[in-house]
Amino acid sequence: MKQLNRRSFLRYAAQAAAAGVAPLWLSPYLSGRPSASGEMKLLRGQVGYYLERGGTIGYFQDRDVVGIVDTQFPDTAGHLLERLRELSEAPVDLLVNTHHHGDHTGGNILFRELARTHVAHENARNHLERVATERNELDKQLLPTTTYHERWSHRLGSEIVSLYYFGPAHTNGDSLVHFENANVAHVGDLVFNRRFPYIDRTAGASIENWIEVLRKARRAFDRETIYIFGHAAEGYPVTGTRADLKAMGHYLGCLLKFVARSKQEGKTLAWLKDNTQEIPGAPEWKGQGIARSIEAAWAELEGR
């Protein structure tokens, strides 16, 4: 297990760059200039989040160990590591991927010689390998070495980290990551806070079961739990409460009902995609991407 000191970090950065993995972020470190950085916020205990580009990163850091949930991209993961190194040189004991999408796993490669334990749901690991193989980029990806089926727990310094899988939702490999003592749960892309979600049917997504997964999450944790979301619409936070999980489930339910009713009325998929500005009953969900939600709901209803 490697210490997160500047010398070893820069060595691994150079190795990654030599492999053609992260050319964008190498020069700031080697030149000694300050790196670009995003929003880093401590939430409760030693758990916080880092937001720059892509899916929100969660982190735990005490004086002895570091834990990371999701990695965004090589450059942004590098910025986070540099920020953490400024606070301490504790080693990275745990790396978690909530699911396989590139904006949550693109920075995995930086942890090749840093993370002692790297874990994801078994389906997420399989999807990550499949996608990297299809793109001929397996050498640029770091695959989890530990997988689980329904639940997995790990002691991380003064924390206990538990992973839960409640079934297909955004994909069929979404983990909920609970820092038990801090009572902070990273739910990955199970919540797009007031933003139209990506529903990955190529990876086993289920809108109907996604609603149930969010219901199970609200029952699994308590009213004091702080949730970290994978994404949020402009002007909305990437953290929230169980009320936001309920709102996400409500959006998904309204989406299915709207598309089912429209099919019964004889409307076509093309017409819906071209003429729908918001989902009735869920006007808070705005921005780009409504067409992909409608298309995914249509395909799911066709498959019933």
N, C-alpha and C positions, 0 to 999 in steps of 0.2 A: 504494500500500500504506500503510495507516494504522498509526501508532504506537499501542500499547496504553496511552496515558496516560489519566489520569482524566478530563481535559476531553473528549477525543474519545469515550471510552467512555460517559460520561454523555450526550453528545449523541446517540449512536446508541441508547442506552437510551430516551431521550425520544422519538426517532423511532419506535422499535418500539412504545412505549406509545401514541403518537398513532395508530398504525395498528391499534390494538386487538390487538396481538400478545402483549404481556407485562405486563398490568396488575399481576400478583402481585408482581413483583420490582422495580418501579420505585421505590416509596416509600423503601425502605431506603437506596438510593443518593442520592436527591435530598435526603433529610433529614440525611445524614451519619452515620446510625446504622450500626453494624456489621451486615453482612448475615448471615443464617443460612448455615451451611456444613456440608459433609459431611466424609467421611474422605478425606484427601489423603496419599498415601504414595509416596515415591520408591523405586523398585525396584532399578535398576541404571543407572549412567551418569547421564544426564539424563532418563531415562524413568520415569514413574510412573503412578499411576491416581488417579481421583477418583470417589468413590462417595457418592451422596446419595439419589437416587430415579430408578428406571429402569435402563436398561442402563449398565454400567460405562464411564466415560470414560477413555481413555488420553491421556497428554500427554507431549510432549518440550519442554524449555525449556533453552536456553543463553543467553548474554548477547546473542546476535544475533537469534535466531528462536524462534518457538513453533510447535509442531505439535499438533493436536488430533485424536483418534479418537473419533467419536460425540459427541453433544451433549445427551443426555437431554431436558430441557425448558427453556423460556426462563428460568425462575427459577433452576434449578440450573446451567445453563450460565453464567448471569450470576454466580453465586456462584464458580464456578471461575475465570472471567476476573478477578474481583476478587482472588482469592487469588494468581493468577499475576502480576497487576499489582503486588502487594506485593513480589514478588521481583525483578521487572525490568519495563521498559517495552518489551521486544522485540516486534516486529510478528508477527502470525500469518501464517506463510508457507504453512502446509498445513492443510487440514481434510479428514478422511476420514470417510465413512460406511460402516460395515461391511455394512449392509443398510438397508432402507427403513423399518422399523417405527418408530412414533412415539416410543417411549421411547428411541430411539437418534438420532432426527433432529429432535425437536420444538424443540430449541434452535438449529437451523441458522440461523434468521432473525437471530440476534444477530450473525452473521458476515458479513452482507450487504456491509458496507463494511470489513471487517477482514481477511478471508482472501484471500490472493493466489491460491492454487490450491485448488480444491474438487473432490475425486475420489471416485468410487464405481464399482462394476462397472456395466456398461451395463444389465443387467437391473434392478439396484437403482434406478438413476436412473429407469428407465421405470415401475417400480412406485410410486416416490415421487410422480412426476407424476400417475399414474393415481389413486392414493388421494386426493391433495390436490384433484384435479379433481372426483372423485366427491363429496367433502365440501364442495365449493365453498369451499376454503381455499387455493387456489393462491397468493393474495396473502400468505398467512401462512407460506409455506414457501420455503426457499432450495434450489434444485435444483443438483446438481453440474454444474460447467461442463466437467469432464474425466471421460471414462469409459475403460474398458479392457476387453479381451476375456479374456485369460488371465493376463498379468503386466504390472506397471507399476512403475517405480522412480523415485525422486526424491531429490536431495540436499537435506537439511535441515540447514543449518549444518554441524556436525561429524558428522552422522548420514547414513546412507543408509536410506531407507524403501522397502521393496518390498511390493507388494500381489500376492496370488496368488488365483486362482479355480480350484477343483478340481472344479466341477460342482455340481448341485443337492444341497441338504442341508436345512437349516432353512428356506431359501427357494431360489430358483434364482439368487440374486445375492449370496451371502455372500463377503465378502473376508476373507482372513487378512492381517494387517498386521504385517510384520516390521521392527523396528528392528535393523538388522544389526550395528552396532558394539556396542550394548548387549546384543544377543541377547535381546530381549524381543518376544514375538509376541502381539498382540491378536487373538483369534479370534472376537470378537463372540458371537453366540448359537449358534455351533457347539458350545459347551459351556455347559450349565446344570449347575453343579457340585452333584451330588446333589439336584437339584430337577427335578421333572417338566417336560419342555420343551414349548414351543409349537411345533407342527409345522404350518407354514403351507402347506397344500395349495393354497390360492387363489393362492399366489405360487410354485407349482412345486416345493414341497418333495418330497423323496424320502428316506424312512428308510433304504432299502437303500443308496442312494448316499451318504447321510450317513456311514454306517459306513466306506465307502471313502474319503471326504474326510478323515476323522479319521486313517485309516491313512496317507494321502498326507502329511498334516501332520506326522505323527511321523517320516516318512522325510525330509521337506524340511528339518527343523531338527534340532538335536543334543540330546544329553542335558543340556546346560547351559542350554538355553532356558527362560526364565521365561514362562509363558503368563498372559495376562489374559483372564478369562472374562466373558461378558455378564451372567451371573446366577449366584447361588449360593443354596442352601438356608440357612435360619437355622442358624447355628453353623458354617458352612463358609466358607472364604475365596474371594475372587474371583480368586485367582491360584493357580498350581500348576505341575505338571510334565507331561511326556509320559505319565506313569502315569495322570493324570486324563483325558487324551484317550482313552487306551485303555479306562478305566473307562466313559466316556461311550459309546464305541462298543459296549462289552459290554452296557450297558443297552439300547441300541437293538436289538441283536441278540436279546436276551432278550424284548424287547417283541414283535418280529415273530414269533418262535417261539411265544410264548405265545398270541398271537391266532390264528395259523394252526392250532395244535393245538386250540384251543377251537372254532374253526369246524368242524374235522373231527369233533369230538365232538358237534356239533349245538347248541352254545350260541348264543344270540342276542346281538347287539350290546347290546341293552338290558339283558340279564341280566349281561353282563360289566361294563358300566359301573356297575351297581348293586351288584355283589357282589365286585368286585376291590379289595383293600386295598393290595396291592403286586404288583410283577411278579416272578414266580418267577425266582430266580437273580440278582436285582439288588435286594436288600432295602434298600440304602443310599438308593435314590431314594424320597423321602417327600414329605409335604406335600400341597398342593392341586394338582389338575390331572391326576390319573391318568386320568380319564375322557376327556379330550381326547387323550391319547396313544393310548388304546385305540381311540378313534373314528378317528384318523388312520391307525393301522396297519390297521384293518379296511377303510377305504376304499382304501388302497394295495393290499392283497391282493385286494380285489374288482376292482380295475382291471387286474390282471395278465392 
